[in-house]
């Protein structure tokens, strides 16, 4: 767990940061005229993405059962999620 992200979520956040990071690194390298800035910009973008994703997912997962937000995403894309649908607040014992 890192900032509320599991290993899978952390990997997904880093992988999803590659495309925007590559575009940002290309623009920054073109602006500075040096390819030496590509790796630092990619690493910085991955770091910022992990921080933001951790903050957002921590709020989404608060006081809800495990994988609740993943089931919401599955329903949003029209896939049937085999879950118990319940309206109201969740209570998680810790």
C-alpha positions in Angstrom: 0.0 0.0 0.0 1.3 3.4 -1.0 -0.9 6.5 -0.4 -4.0 4.2 -0.3 -3.1 2.5 -3.6 -2.7 -1.3 -3.7 0.1 -2.7 -5.9 -2.2 -3.2 -8.9 -3.6 0.3 -8.6 -0.1 1.8 -8.3 1.0 -0.1 -11.4 -2.1 1.1 -13.3 -1.4 4.7 -12.3 2.2 4.5 -13.4 1.3 2.8 -16.7 -1.5 5.4 -17.4 1.0 8.2 -16.8 3.3 7.1 -19.6 1.2 8.5 -22.6 0.7 12.0 -21.1 4.3 11.9 -19.8 5.7 11.1 -23.2 3.8 14.0 -24.8 4.9 16.4 -22.0 8.5 15.2 -22.3 8.4 15.7 -26.0 7.1 19.2 -25.7 9.6 20.0 -23.0 12.5 18.5 -24.9 11.5 20.5 -28.0 11.2 23.7 -26.0 14.6 23.3 -24.3 16.3 21.7 -27.3 17.8 18.8 -25.3 16.7 15.2 -25.0 18.3 15.0 -21.6 15.1 16.3 -20.1 12.9 13.3 -21.3 13.6 10.9 -18.4 13.2 13.5 -15.6 9.9 14.8 -17.0 8.6 11.2 -17.3 9.6 10.4 -13.7 8.1 13.6 -12.4 4.9 13.0 -14.3 4.6 9.4 -12.9 5.2 10.8 -9.4 2.6 13.5 -9.7 0.1 10.9 -11.2 0.6 8.5 -8.3 0.1 11.3 -5.7 -3.1 12.5 -7.4 -4.4 9.0 -8.0 -3.7 8.1 -4.4 -5.6 11.1 -3.1 -8.6 10.5 -5.4 -8.8 6.8 -4.8 -8.4 7.2 -1.1 -11.5 9.4 -1.0 -13.4 7.0 -3.3 -12.6 4.0 -1.1 -13.3 5.6 2.3 -15.9 3.6 4.3 -16.7 1.3 1.4 -16.1 -2.4 0.9 -13.1 -3.6 -1.1 -13.3 -3.1 -4.9 -16.5 -1.0 -4.7 -15.1 1.7 -7.0 -14.0 -1.0 -9.5 -17.5 -2.3 -9.7 -18.8 1.2 -10.3 -16.4 1.5 -13.2 -17.5 -1.8 -14.6 -21.2 -0.7 -14.4 -20.3 2.6 -16.1 -18.9 0.8 -19.1 -22.0 -1.4 -19.4 -20.5 -4.6 -17.9 -22.5 -6.5 -15.4 -20.7 -6.5 -12.1 -21.7 -9.4 -9.9 -22.2 -7.5 -6.7 -24.9 -6.7 -4.2 -26.2 -3.3 -5.1 -27.1 -1.3 -2.0 -28.2 2.3 -1.6 -27.0 4.1 1.5 -23.9 4.3 3.6 -21.5 1.4 4.1 -20.1 0.4 7.4 -16.7 -1.1 7.5 -15.4 -2.7 10.7 -11.7 -2.2 11.3 
